[in-house]
Amino acid sequence: MGKANSKKPLLEALINHNKQRQQPWHIPAHKGLGKNWLNPIEGKTLALDKTELLGLDDLHDPHGVIAAAQREMASLCGCQQAYFLVNGASVGLQAAILASTKPGDKVLVPRNAHKSIWAGLALAQAEPVWLPVNYDPVWQIPLGITEESLAQAIAANPTAKTAIFVHPTYHGLAGPTNNLVNMAKKANITTIVDESHGAHFAFMGDPNPAAFSQPSIIVQGWHKTMGSLTQSAVLLQNDQTLPIQSALNMLQSSSPSYLLMASLDATRAYWQDEGKELGQKLLVLSQFAEAKLSQIDGLICLTKKDFPTPVVAKDQTRLLLASQTGTKGWVLAEALAKEGVIAEMADNYIVTMVLSLVDSQKSIEALAKSCQRVVKKLPAGSPIAKQQLQSLPWSLSVVKILPAQTRAYELAAIPINEAAGKIAGGIIAPYPPGIPLLAPGELITPYILEILKNIIKGGGKVQGLVGPKRDFLPTLKI
Ligand SMILES: Cc1ncc(COP(=O)(O)O)c(C=O)c1O
């Protein structure tokens, strides 16, 4: 008999987490409450945890029930073919890059792309052409790229093979994506839309879903906004010439979780049956939330009109909150967490909450009450004003070594304060959103270090730091 007293730090933390009374304003969209559509799975994790048995098909060579489930997904999403992803949207983006490029091909990509895209470019040995990203001068968050900057990049890079667009950003901001896709298509460029945060757009009316412009590939994170299990996502293909299946087979597990795939099937069926009502419900709830939260003294609830070009729409299910007195977003999020309100993300000024299909007027009223209590007690920061940002951090990356070549170098850890002038050896990314502040091969500038130190000082979580106190940066030994 075993002694049953070994430690289980992760399991115990998860169980304890559930015991706390919390208001989940974060991903995954089911928020642990997805009773309706996940009922067939809940409580049956062991019974449904199968592998490629007779009658259960094979994700790497689907011809049976997985193929049928993927066909249903494709039909709902209005694309030619759908692929289930068991390693999040990340693996879909990487497969899309692998399938659409040959080594050395140029890829147009906005600098606010998720870190998985950098990894995809490295794996594919592609050459990124980073597109400058407009940055909000007040809220200091990325807004997106303009049609003008894409036009310039296309003109300057006539051999570009693929272009990637982020629709929407983590904050739910959407630019003129359909126009951008059409511009790239006209130039014979393969188009990939990272719609990780926008699978629900098809049911909301505004922003427009990426499917409108029929890009070659769309990648959607169904776990983020639709209600399937964490890590489940979908790749949607319109350009049948791209070898997506073989790219995915190189990257996905040969033992994909049937629980994840079944959760996609169940969630898709739910939206297929109820999507119109769910979209309407989300719209009504988001208006209710905006009205409630914007009444709170000392709190700002940002809407589309708060953001300049190139923003053309805002996902109403992302609630963007800020303190009127300029308290840092990280401080506001921490104060809310002490009240049991768990946000999805915080940055310099903004705290991002995710409204999902399991929310209700009751959950929004509870959020508003907690915000009211918290905001009253907040320490004042410096009032928010238009900053004269000397330049835009994400436009500033100076690439010294291409992604695919960085692995040829040894690594050296250097204290953050001494790293200016060195070349980054790892992805340094505030998380969320997972947008690299530095990626391997990029020059570490004093300005980037200033931004990094501001995030660390503010209490932001940063991935990629090394050393026992996490105050070193990985660099390339050159
Ligand atoms: C814009 C964007 N794209 C891609 C991803 C990767 O998604 P996943 O976590 O499903 O792999 C994320 C994750 O946060 C993201 O924010």
PDBQT file of the ligand as one rigid body, heavy atoms in Angstrom, charges set to zero:
ROOT
HETATM    1  C1  LIG A 501      -2.982  37.515 -29.574  1.00  0.00    +0.000 C 
HETATM    2  C2  LIG A 501      -2.658  36.125 -29.133  1.00  0.00    +0.000 A 
HETATM    3  N1  LIG A 501      -2.349  35.199 -30.056  1.00  0.00    +0.000 NA
HETATM    4  C3  LIG A 501      -2.047  33.931 -29.727  1.00  0.00    +0.000 A 
HETATM    5  C4  LIG A 501      -2.072  33.515 -28.407  1.00  0.00    +0.000 A 
HETATM    6  C5  LIG A 501      -1.750  32.093 -28.079  1.00  0.00    +0.000 C 
HETATM    7  O1  LIG A 501      -2.924  31.466 -27.647  1.00  0.00    +0.000 OA
HETATM    8  P1  LIG A 501      -2.930  30.122 -26.793  1.00  0.00    +0.000 P 
HETATM    9  O2  LIG A 501      -2.705  30.546 -25.373  1.00  0.00    +0.000 OA
HETATM   10  O3  LIG A 501      -4.297  29.574 -27.026  1.00  0.00    +0.000 OA
HETATM   11  O4  LIG A 501      -1.869  29.246 -27.294  1.00  0.00    +0.000 OA
HETATM   12  C6  LIG A 501      -2.392  34.440 -27.416  1.00  0.00    +0.000 A 
HETATM   13  C7  LIG A 501      -2.401  34.038 -26.019  1.00  0.00    +0.000 C 
HETATM   14  O5  LIG A 501      -2.650  34.756 -25.115  1.00  0.00    +0.000 OA
HETATM   15  C8  LIG A 501      -2.680  35.779 -27.781  1.00  0.00    +0.000 A 
HETATM   16  O6  LIG A 501      -2.979  36.695 -26.857  1.00  0.00    +0.000 OA
ENDROOT
TORSDOF 0
